[in-house]
Amino acid sequence: TEAWNLSTTAEGYSARGVVPGLEWAAAELRWPSQVQNWIEPRCAVDRVAGRRVIVSRPCWAALTARKGGPPPAPLLVENLLRPPPAGQFACSDRHVFYRPREPYGGPPRDAWAPLHEAILQAEGLANHSFQRLAFSHATWRQPSTPEGYVPTQSLVTPLGEPPGAVSLGRARGVAVDGCSFANLGSAYALSVGGASQQVSVVGSSFTSLAGGAVKLGNVDDERALATSPERMDSAFRVVDNTIRLAALELRGAAAIFAGYVRDTTISHNSVAETGYTAISLGWGWGTHVLGRQTFMRNNHVVSNRMERVVSALNDGGCIYTLGPQPNSTVSLNYCEADRAPVVGSFYHDNGSRYFRTTRNVASNSPAPCVYLQGCCGAPALDVAVSLVWCRGEAPLRNNCAPAEANCSLAYPGLAADCHCAVDKATVVSVPAHEAWPAEAQAVVDAAGARGGGVGLGGLGKTRVGLAKV
């Protein structure tokens, strides 16, 4: 949009340049890292009148509130109707157009335009397994509505939580085993929540996703304070899965996003090529540090391999945490090429508490290998970091150390010392061209999905269409 030279008005933008005389009926404006570093809001264009680009009113109001003032000119616009390049598509609000690769060529051999947001929805499912099924072709239409898509984080918006193409609510004893999720336009491929328990996602593949792969639990601040086990999201296992090419369009999605959960293990997953964070654990920032505590606890992120993540946005990492989670660990993980220029590969954000982060390896990022948050009136606290090997990364930053943060000011009644402890003697900076020490190499070798994981193509599986259970 730079050539149009847009300036902000009360209803959208005025163009000092020439707005192309194209069809705007399906157009969406995008603000990558312009409203906040970690989100990319989208609003539909209501209409173009002369040189005025008028944005859908509900979305414009939400965007202005999220920014805390008028938003800047968007960097991107998509779905303008114009002749597409050879082998590509264009769309209006009613039609999809395709230009063949060769003159007088035929239609594309394998093209899908999904109409449905849900492939499978199940409520109250118990003692059931999904084995070797292939789920493909779903969409998410919220960004194209008048309300648009203006997220808080991880695709959560004031309108609610993002759906999964496959959605399980109040599930008990359910296994997703050896399935494939591919070519999905949904917010998340698989979502499990609504007080679900003892659900496992094992040996499955996720590839070519507009949004994230797996969403666990919910972000309901009221239910997060529940004391009855029946109301909790707990006992999830996400193990030995492969995730590749996630958050391609909805670039603020975490590949694996766990909100308020407890007794959850995320281990031996291989995650590569994502728009935002690989694994995001927790919710609430510093809201629940004082007073009633949430049911989050006993969560473990172990032996995951994450490569080329946070490639589109910022302020994320390979592993990212929020909120108090007693007896929780981040250990034995390998992070390669976290592309976010700030924060860290292993990132404990606002209110993160009671974590033990140890025996992790990080390589090739402009950001610190570990980052402990100290800002915004909600520092991390009671976090212990040890045995970290860093190569080609900025130095570890402990911004909740006594010299950096005061927890008595942030959380009245607590001591000034946030108890963010880094065992500096075990934080090892490895020169760029040197091999890993043997202990670090053992972590690298053991991290990620183990043999027997399914192939990304999903060959030999039963293909699933629209269903409701």
Salt bridges, closest charged atoms under 4 A:
GLU11 OE2 - ARG52 NH1 2.57
GLU28 OE1 - ARG42 NH1 3.15
GLU40 OE2 - ARG30 NH2 3.09
GLU40 OE2 - ARG251 NH2 2.71
ASP46 OD2 - ARG47 NH1 2.62
GLU78 OE1 - ARG30 NH1 2.67
GLU78 OE2 - ARG42 NH1 2.48
GLU123 OE1 - ARG170 NE 3.42
GLU161 OE1 - LYS215 NZ 2.63
ASP221 OD1 - HIS288 NE2 3.74
GLU230 OE1 - ARG172 NH2 3.24
ASP233 OD2 - ARG223 NH2 3.05
ASP240 OD2 - ARG450 NH2 2.92
GLU249 OE1 - ARG42 NH2 3.46
ASP263 OD2 - ARG262 NE 3.49
GLU273 OE2 - ARG244 NE 3.23
GLU273 OE2 - ARG308 NH2 3.51
GLU307 OE2 - ARG305 NE 3.29
GLU307 OE1 - ARG308 NH1 3.89
ASP382 OD2 - ARG353 NE 2.66
ASP417 OD2 - HIS419 ND1 3.98
GLU439 OE2 - ARG359 NH1 2.02
